[in-house]
Structure formats: structure tokens, C-alpha cells
Amino acid sequence: HRDLHSFPTRRSSDLAVLKGGMLTNGTGTFNLSLRTSGYQTITASDQNQAAIIGTSAPVLVSPASTSQLVLTTSTGTVTGGNSFTFTVTAEDPFGNLTPAYVGPVHFTSSDPNAMLPGDSSLIAGINSFTATFTTGGSQIINANDTGNGSITGSSSPVTVYSGGEVIPTKATNLIFDPTRDLLYLFTGNTIQ
């Protein structure tokens, strides 16, 4: 009685274990789907005799077709009117980069006054762009393939502050100067 174990190298969610596979005259055939692109190996072991183990030669796994666009922003907060960068990555359903995907991609936003790039291509499945939000509050960027409406993605929310608001940071100290009737906000070594 033998177990077949697959140990892909990147994500534990790819781990596939097939139990109960029987070998006949020392051989057996098993079906296994590998999800992580790149070179992967398959390891088989005997559940009763741990010393009996074998590993396949590396198998090149190609990504599946592009199914989603993943948007990551360079910041979670921004002052309205200041630009920031965001990256668009084309991925298959398993989270693998799909380098053959080039787009074009169309951008929209929850901010009706956002300044966004025009329809753009990706280079080997990835590209970085610049955007500017002007409307305060929580805003996102959406990306849509112009030829295939099922390939879409959205960024995580970015909090947009107006120039007069205090942007919270991890370490802040407020100091009041009664001689000048001023309140200082220290963030690290910076006074704002």
C-alpha cells in the first residue's frame, strides 16, 4: 500500500496528497494537478516503510489562462491631489503571474475626479502606473480588460485626506505651545 505526496515549492495550499494508491508489480499510475507555475517535483513514499521514498525529475508547470487582475497600491493613505503608484499584475486562478498577458487594461475609480492612466498594456503580465485621488474618503481603482469583461480587479481602499486633515501615523505626539497658541504634531522627527 503506497501514498503519493506532491510537495510543490511555493504554497502549502498546493499540497496534494493521494492516499490508498496501490502499486502492482512495483508500479502505479496516479493523476495529479499541479497549480504552482515553475519547476515542481512529485515525491512518493511508502506509508508503512518511511525509508522507501522517491522523487520525480522536475516538471515544468505553465500558468493557466489569465483570470484576474491584481492591483496593489504603494500606499494606504494619501493627501488629495498627491499622486501615488499602483501595480497591475495579471494572474491565473491559482495566483500565478501570466506573463503572456498584455491587455489592454482600462481604469476606473470610485473617485469621480481621479486622474488615472488611459487604456494601457502590461509588459510580461505586469506594469506600474500613477494615479491621483482628489475626493476625500475611501477610494479604489478598478482595472478591466478591454476585450474580455471577465478579467477584472480592484485595489484595496486608499484613504484620501484633504490638505488640512491630520494623517494618522503609527507614532504621533501632540505638543501644545501656549506662548504661541500653536499645536505641533510630531511624527518621528518631523513637525507638521
LINBEL-V176458 format. One line per field, one symbol per residue. psi: psi as a letter, one per 40 degrees, with the letter a starting at -180 (. if undefined). burial: b if it has 9 or more other ideal C-beta (glycine too) atoms within 8 Angstrom, else e. A space follows every 10 residues. Layout:
# LINBEL-V176458
psi=???
burial=???
This chain:
# LINBEL-V176458
psi=hiihhhgied hdeehhhhie hiihfeiihi hhhhdhiahi ihhhihedgd ehiihiihhh hiiaiheihh hhieieiihh ehiiiihhhh iieeehhgee heaihhhiie heeihiiahi iihfeiiiii ihiehiahii hihhheegee hiiiiiihhh iideihhiid hihhhhgdde fihihhgbeh h.
burial=ebbbbbebee eeebbbebee beeeeeebee ebebbbbeeb bbbbbbeeee eebeeeeebe bebbebbbbb bbbeeebbbb eeebbbbbbb bbebebbbee bebbbbbebe beebebeeeb ebeebbbebe bbbbbeeebb bbbbbeeeee bbbebeebbb beeeeeeeee ebeeeebeee eeebbbeeee ee
